[in-house]
Amino acid sequence: MVSFRLCWQAIPGGRTECQSPTSLELALFRQREQSATFPAIQRWIVAEDGIPARAPPRGADP
């Protein structure tokens, strides 16, 4: 099974942080949950092989 990480940047071009590997369904749920709570934070999902499941924001570290 492929694992995914939810990654985010609080400030564009700032430090990128990621959660521990999880299933795509849980990563998508966490992404929706964070989007509702902190709408200004940029977030994206990355597969453990390093290929973005969703396109990262401009200027983000892949």
C-alpha positions as CSV (number, residue, x, y, z in Angstrom):
1,M,0.0,0.0,0.0
2,V,1.3,3.5,-0.8
3,S,1.5,5.9,2.1
4,F,0.9,9.6,1.8
5,R,1.9,12.7,3.9
6,L,0.0,15.9,4.4
7,C,2.5,18.8,4.0
8,W,1.9,22.5,4.6
9,Q,3.5,25.9,4.8
10,A,2.2,28.6,7.1
11,I,4.1,31.3,5.2
12,P,4.7,31.1,1.4
13,G,8.3,30.2,0.9
14,G,8.7,29.3,4.6
15,R,9.5,26.0,6.3
16,T,7.6,23.0,5.0
17,E,6.2,20.6,7.6
18,C,4.7,17.2,7.0
19,Q,2.6,14.7,9.1
20,S,3.6,11.1,9.5
21,P,2.8,8.6,6.6
22,T,-0.9,7.6,6.4
23,S,-3.5,6.4,4.0
24,L,-4.7,8.7,1.2
25,E,-8.2,8.8,2.7
26,L,-6.9,10.0,6.1
27,A,-4.6,12.5,4.5
28,L,-7.5,13.9,2.5
29,F,-9.6,14.1,5.6
30,R,-6.9,15.9,7.5
31,Q,-6.4,18.3,4.6
32,R,-10.1,19.2,4.6
33,E,-10.1,19.6,8.4
34,Q,-7.1,21.9,8.4
35,S,-8.5,23.9,5.4
36,A,-11.6,24.6,7.5
37,T,-9.7,25.6,10.6
38,F,-6.7,27.4,9.0
39,P,-7.8,28.5,5.5
40,A,-4.7,30.7,4.8
41,I,-2.2,27.9,5.2
42,Q,-1.1,26.2,2.0
43,R,-1.2,22.4,2.1
44,W,-0.8,19.5,-0.3
45,I,-0.5,15.7,-0.2
46,V,2.7,13.9,-1.2
47,A,3.1,10.1,-1.8
48,E,5.9,8.4,0.1
49,D,7.7,8.0,-3.3
50,G,7.9,11.8,-3.4
51,I,5.4,12.3,-6.2
52,P,2.8,14.9,-5.3
53,A,-0.7,13.5,-5.1
54,R,-1.9,17.1,-5.4
55,A,0.1,19.9,-6.9
56,P,2.1,21.9,-4.3
57,P,1.7,25.7,-4.1
58,R,4.1,27.9,-6.1
59,G,7.4,28.3,-4.4
60,A,6.9,25.2,-2.2
61,D,9.7,22.7,-1.6
62,P,8.6,19.4,-3.2
